[in-house]
């Protein structure tokens, strides 16, 4: 089966280490036969506020860039998402992207009499690359990797992604050039394996 990979940059800056991680993954994946497409959320023109939830307006009137993003998500069989952990979660623009794109009728569908929705993005896998200025041991021991639990159970797993794998890079502020080079190599190995 052809490997179709969508890489999504959730850092507001394309000069970030998140972008370097995505580039490393993409280069390795393409060298091993994958077809890749990219979304840089900071380049998209859209309102990140899902006004009125799913009741009116924004849920049914998507900007052109978000319609394109939905098509790319449907096209891909593997998604690589990269963003920083800011205040325990992703940047606001990235959360706004998810709010506006992962809509009922596209990402999931509720059925009368059923407690859980139909997962409309089933059959796709995901790798999440997260940078942070929290030491890794602190993130796992004290924060209990709560960000990953939410993404796996409440967000991406909810709409059908499986498996969902996570890679943690931190803490960035005190990382050396040698450490960052090692991290880029680690991500390249993931790209070679399409994981």
C-alpha positions in Angstrom: 0.0 0.0 0.0 1.3 3.5 -0.9 2.4 5.4 2.1 0.7 8.9 2.1 2.0 11.1 4.9 0.6 14.4 6.0 3.0 16.5 8.1 1.3 19.3 10.1 3.4 22.0 11.8 1.6 23.3 14.9 4.3 25.8 15.9 3.5 29.4 14.9 7.0 29.8 13.6 8.6 28.0 10.7 12.0 28.8 12.2 11.3 26.5 15.1 12.9 23.2 16.0 9.4 21.6 15.4 9.9 22.5 11.7 13.3 21.0 11.7 11.9 17.8 13.2 9.2 17.6 10.5 11.8 18.3 7.8 13.9 15.4 9.1 11.0 13.1 9.1 9.8 14.1 5.6 13.3 13.7 4.0 13.7 10.2 5.4 10.2 9.1 4.5 10.4 10.4 0.9 13.8 8.8 0.5 12.1 5.5 1.4 9.2 5.9 -1.1 6.5 7.8 0.8 4.5 10.6 -0.7 4.3 13.6 1.7 2.2 16.7 1.9 2.5 19.5 4.4 0.3 21.9 6.3 1.9 24.8 8.2 -0.9 26.1 10.4 0.6 29.5 10.7 0.3 30.0 6.9 -3.5 29.3 6.9 -6.1 32.0 6.8 -8.9 31.0 9.2 -10.7 32.1 12.4 -9.6 29.8 15.2 -12.7 30.6 17.3 -15.5 28.0 16.9 -18.3 30.4 17.7 -21.5 28.8 19.0 -19.8 25.4 18.9 -21.5 23.1 16.4 -24.8 24.9 16.5 -24.4 27.5 13.7 -22.1 29.4 11.4 -18.5 28.3 11.7 -19.2 24.6 11.8 -20.7 24.7 8.3 -18.8 27.6 6.7 -15.2 26.6 6.4 -12.5 28.8 4.9 -10.7 27.5 1.8 -7.6 26.6 3.7 -9.5 24.5 6.1 -11.4 22.7 3.3 -8.0 21.9 1.8 -6.8 20.7 5.2 -9.7 18.3 5.4 -9.0 16.9 1.9 -5.4 16.3 2.9 -6.5 14.5 6.1 -8.7 12.3 4.1 -6.0 11.6 1.6 -3.3 10.6 4.2 -3.0 7.2 5.8 -0.4 8.5 8.3 -0.3 11.9 10.0 2.8 13.5 11.7 1.9 16.4 14.0 4.6 18.6 15.5 4.1 21.3 18.1 5.5 22.7 21.3 4.0 22.0 24.7 3.0 25.5 26.0 1.3 25.7 29.4 0.6 22.0 29.3 -1.0 22.0 25.8 -0.5 23.0 22.2 -0.4 26.6 20.9 -3.8 28.3 20.6 -3.6 28.5 16.8 -3.2 24.7 16.7 -6.1 24.1 19.1 -8.2 26.5 16.9 -7.2 24.4 13.8 -8.4 21.2 15.4 -11.6 22.9 16.7 -12.4 24.1 13.2 -11.3 21.1 11.1 -12.3 18.0 13.2 -16.0 18.6 12.8 -19.0 16.3 13.0 -19.7 14.9 9.6 -16.0 15.0 8.8 -14.1 13.5 11.8 -16.9 11.8 13.6 -20.7 11.2 13.4 -23.1 10.9 16.2 -25.9 8.4 15.9 -29.2 8.4 17.8 -29.3 5.9 20.7 -25.5 5.4 20.7 -23.1 6.7 23.4 -20.1 6.8 21.2 -19.7 8.3 17.7 -18.8 6.7 14.4 -15.1 7.4 13.9 -14.8 8.9 10.4 -10.9 9.0 10.4 -10.5 5.3 11.2 -7.7 3.5 9.4 -5.1 6.2 9.8 -2.1 6.3 12.2 -0.4 9.2 13.8 2.9 10.3 15.2 3.0 13.3 17.5 6.3 15.2 18.0 6.2 17.4 21.0 9.0 19.8 22.2 9.0 21.3 25.6 11.0 23.3 28.2 10.0 20.8 30.8 12.5 18.1 31.6 11.2 14.8 30.3 11.2 13.1 33.7 9.1 15.9 35.1 6.6 15.7 32.3 6.1 12.0 32.8 6.5 11.7 36.6 4.8 14.9 37.8 2.5 15.8 34.9 1.9 12.2 34.2 2.0 12.9 30.4 -1.5 14.2 30.7 -1.2 16.0 27.4 -0.7 12.6 25.7 -3.7 11.0 27.5 -6.0 13.8 26.3 -4.7 13.7 22.7 -5.0 9.9 22.6 -8.3 9.4 24.3 -10.2 12.7 23.8 -8.9 14.1 20.5 -7.2 12.0 17.9 -8.3 8.6 19.2 -11.9 9.8 19.5 -12.1 10.3 15.7 -10.4 7.0 14.8 -6.6 7.4 14.6 -4.8 4.2 15.7 -2.1 3.7 16.6 -1.1 7.1 18.0 2.5 7.3 19.0 4.3 10.2 20.8 7.9 11.4 20.8 9.0 13.9 23.5 11.9 16.3 23.0 13.0 18.4 26.0 13.9 20.3 27.5 14.7 22.5 24.5 16.0 25.6 26.2 19.0 23.7 27.7 19.6 21.4 24.8 22.9 21.3 23.0 23.6 21.2 19.3 24.7 17.6 19.8 21.5 16.7 21.5 19.4 18.4 18.8 21.3 16.5 16.1 20.6 13.3 17.9 16.9 14.1 18.1 16.8 14.9 14.4 18.4 11.5 13.7 15.9 9.8 15.9 13.0 11.4 13.9 14.7 10.4 10.6 14.7 6.8 11.7 10.9 7.1 12.4 10.5 8.6 8.9 12.3 5.6 7.3 9.9 3.2 9.1 6.8 5.4 8.3 6.1 5.4 12.1 
